[in-house]
Amino acid sequence: MSTNSIGKVLSCSPEAIIVLVDDLQVFEEHKEELQVGRFLQIAQGNHDFTIASVRNIRGVHGEDTEGQPKWQFHIECQAVGTLVDGKKFERASVLLPVPTEPVFAAGQETLSMLFEGDSDYQFPLGHLSLNKATPMKIHGDRFFSKHIAVVGSTGSGKSSSVSRILQDVVGIADEKNSRLGNQNNSHVVIFDIHDEYTAAFTLEAEQNFTLNRLDIDSLQLPYWLMNSEELESMFIESNEQSSHNQVSQFKQAVIMNKERHNPGIQEMTYDTPVYFSIKEVYRYIENMNREVIGRLAGEDKPKLEDGTLVEDRKDYYFDKKCVFVAPNSAAATKATNGPFNGEFNRFVSRLEATLSDKRLRFLLDPAKADGTPFETEDFEEIMREFLGYINKANVTIVDLSGIPFEVLSITVSLLSRLIFDFCFHYSKLRHKEDCLNDVPVMIVCEEAHNYIPQRDNAAYRASRKSLERVAKEGRKYGLSLMVVSQRPSEVSETIFAQCNNFVALRLTNNADQNYVKRLFPDNSSGITDILPNLAPGECIVVGDAVLLPAVVQMPLPKPEPHSQSVCFDKEWKKPWRDVTFSAVIDRWRT
């Protein structure tokens, strides 16, 4: 802090402090410290100082008492906290100064206290844009344990910023593994919808950094891990007239089939995560759709063509497509259609089409490395793979780019719910020992507007419900979210309402700007006006993890993600380039 006052408080209110600088020479000498976004120290009449952010500067040109030209400057500031005894900054404590109190420019020593913080504020987040010499340090625990929103228009540096933050978490710096031989306990799962992040976490073999990458070929996500809502979302059309009957019979068939394949488990429910055969359930539904009831004396049971009466449907309907007697009104062969005969025609057709869709093999026909199907006892191996415990990886990237659109929501829902349930039950076991979860996990939702939208669309209901549950309850069980989007106004408001930290890069859309401004805390309202003018990689950081809202320049990650835009003009100016169409078509087909 400069020892010489640069001005005095002219007026003061909770909304704004007006500082008067009535000397042109003083203003010129401190012009750099008085730019919009810089900080001033204002005396409180004791050893404390109010820290205020410059929001607006207005010059007034007039004459002095002798008629000579004279400049006065009114600097509008917003109080953001108190520097106690010149040693500790407190954001929550703001005692407003009174008029005539002296005002000083905040020097490097003060800025270091505000942004480099103390032993709790040690996680690096670039440097201040207005003072490149000052590093920005944030409170790591408050940042990662309280959900994070990262927003910015296309080309603003969003993917690079996320990559850089996560590289610092896992120990990647300048394409080197800084934690070689000393791996930390971080666990990050990235839902990567465009396969951008693989490049950012792939190092040379000698760096011994393991990335757990799951794509459409390596991801094995058995359908029997789905809960009731996910199963019904995939197989049942909710707007059909008979959907309530479809749900009741499908539920009954699933529970009976789970009991059939897991006789040792008591009190089976629709949601119990154990193996069942979806093909057998399909056969059960098809038999219900063709069922004929014998109506002779003493029958009133489903009747097969050979005269066999079906005492218990689960003993017959799961194994094969049954052939029933023909409906008949004659007294000697009386038989009538079953209660659902013909009602499930569309349901059966949809089940058959879904089960035969080769794009859904990772869900409906997953297999282990030896080609055998996953069974109930493989549940542990599946969870270990999702969380990176098979190859001991800090980062798991789930490449969603090859996932068929119609099951994208279900895939995201199932993965996020399984991770939530794991964290929930692990936390409960730790609570019995009077301990907290010691393997916290972060889920990164890249391009979140694609699967957790603001509107209540049936196609995304499963993923939206699962991730909203993570947002509302996950922190208690060691599970946090980083929500990344270029269209924040289209993302579920419930998700953003639970975020305590915001990293906002350039936003050019007016609706997105206004939406983000509403989400920001009150003491950062002034700083949000520069959202459309931020440079690539430059961001506003606001939230519980920072002492003060600040504009920060994020350094580029090394290695970088594959998120760079194609240089159209540069490529178009080059000579004509031939393309191997056959290779493109081969990849397309497979």
Secondary structure, DSSP 8 states (H G I E B T S, - for coil): --SS--EEEEEE-SS-EEEEE--HHHHHHTTGGGSTT-EEEEE-SSS-EEEEEEEEEEEEEEE-TTS-EEEEEEEEEEEEEEEETTTEEESS------TT-EEEE--HHHHIIIII-STTEEEEEEEETTEEEEEEEEEHHHHHHS-EEEE--TTSSHHHHHHHHHHHHHTEETTEETTTT------EEEEESSS-STGGG---GGG---EEEE-TTT----GGG--HHHHHHHH--TTSTTHHHHHHHHHHHHHHHHHHH-TT-SS--TT------HHHHHHHHHHHHH-EEE-STT--EEBBTTS-B-S-GGGTTTTS---B---B-SGGG-EEE-TTTTTTHHHHHHHHHHHT-GGGHHHHS-B-TTS-B--GGGHHHHHHHHTTTTTT-SEEEEE-TTS-HHHHHHHHHHHHHHHHHHHHHHHHHHHHTT---SS-EEEEETTGGGTSBSS--GGGHHHHHHHHHHHHHGGGGTEEEEEEES-GGGB-HHHHHT--EEEE-----HHHHHHHHHHS-GGGTTGGGGGGG--TTEEEEEETT-SS-EEEE----SS--S-----HHHHHTS------HHHHHHHHH-
